[in-house]
Amino acid sequence: MRVRRTLVALAVIAGIAGAATLAAATSKLPKPGTASQVAALVAASSSIKSLPTNLLPPLSEASRDSPGTYDGVAGRTCAGVTKCVFGIKTSKRTIVLFGDSHAQMWLTALVPIAQRDGDRLVLVWMAGCPVANIGVWDASTHSVNAACTKFRSSMISQIKTLAPTVVLVADRTSDIPGAGNVLTTDAAWQSGLKNSLAQLKGPKTKVAVIGDISVYNVNPPSCLAAYPKAVQTCTIPNPNPKTHQHFAAEMAAAAAVGVPYVNPQPWLCTKTCSAVIGNMVAYYDAFHVTATYAEYLSVVLQAALKPDVGL
C-alpha cells in the first residue's frame, strides 16, 4: 500500500520504482476493494451529501492526484518501450500499457498487479494521441497532428518487436476532433482502433482494451470545493449526454479483432457518476480518475483481465 509522498524525489533517490510504492506522508490508502466492496461503494455514492471528513486524497491535493505525482517519469510522454518501466524490471514476462493519458491514469492500478505477479510493466503513452489509427486535429497548427501519427506508428512497431505477453490499450474517446477540426465519427473510431489492435495482436501477445470512462463538463475538485455540503451537485449522468464518446465503437472494434474489452463504467457510475466514491475523490480533473481511486480498483481490474489475458 502506498503512502502519499510530498517529495517524489526522495523515492527516486532511494531507487524506489513503481507508483504503488510512491505513497503519502499523511495517510494510508484503503486496501484495493473486492468486486462486492467496489459495487457497494458505487451504489451508495449517489447518496453522499457532504464531503467525508477523511477524504482521500484531501481536496487540496485532489487536482494533483495523478500518476505523475508519484513517479516523475510517468508524468511525461513515454516514447519507447524502455523509458517508463515499473514492477519487476528484470522479469521475462512483460505487460505493456499503451495509449494516451487514459492509459497513463490506470498506472497505479496496474503497478500493484505487476509487483504481485512478478511482471515487468511498460507504460507507453502520449498526451492526446490515441492508439486508434485516426488523424487527431492539432489546434495549434490547424492541421492533423503529425507527431501523434508518427508516435503511434513507431510505438506499435517497437511493441511488436518487444513481443510482450500482454498489451493493454486505453484511450480517451470523448470529443476527439479529427481532420478539419470535425469530431471523429463512431465509424472512424471503430475502424481506426480495429486497425491498431490487429497490428498489436500476435502469436505470443494477447491484447485487451480497457474501455473509456464518462467525462465531466466541470472540474470535479473545483466543484466539490464550491459545494462541500452538496456533493451531488457535482454528479453527471451516465453516459454524459453533453459529450460524444465512442464506447460502442471501442467495444465493436475489440470484438471484431477478437480481443477482450473491459468496461470500467460500473466501477465509477450507476445512472450517475459521483465525484466522490466512499471516502475517495474519483476524478482529479474532468477527464481522469485519481491515482488513489485507480489503485483502489487494482483487484477488480485484475479480476476482469485475468480470464482472457492471464493478468
Number of C-alpha atoms within 10 A of each C-alpha: 16 22 15 22 18 14 14 18 14 12 17 16 8 8 9 16 19 27 26 27 21 25 22 18 12 12 15 14 19 15 13 20 17 16 15 10 13 21 17 14 18 22 20 14 24 20 12 18 15 14 20 17 8 10 15 24 26 18 19 11 11 23 19 17 27 26 26 18 20 30 23 14 16 24 18 15 17 22 17 18 18 11 15 22 22 26 26 20 17 11 13 12 17 24 26 22 24 28 25 22 23 26 26 28 24 26 26 27 25 27 26 25 20 23 18 11 14 17 23 22 29 26 26 28 31 22 18 18 23 30 29 25 21 26 22 26 23 19 12 7 9 11 15 19 20 14 12 22 17 10 18 25 13 13 20 19 15 15 20 16 10 13 21 23 21 23 25 21 27 27 26 26 24 20 16 22 18 19 16 14 15 12 15 22 17 17 13 17 24 23 19 20 27 24 17 20 25 16 14 20 20 15 7 10 18 20 25 22 24 23 23 24 27 26 27 21 14 14 17 26 26 17 17 22 13 13 16 17 14 14 23 22 16 22 21 21 16 17 19 18 10 13 14 18 24 23 20 13 21 27 22 18 25 23 13 14 17 15 19 20 22 17 16 17 15 14 22 26 24 18 13 19 28 29 30 30 27 21 19 24 28 26 28 25 22 17 21 24 23 26 30 28 30 23 29 22 24 22 19 20 24 18 14 19 18 11 10 14 18 12 18
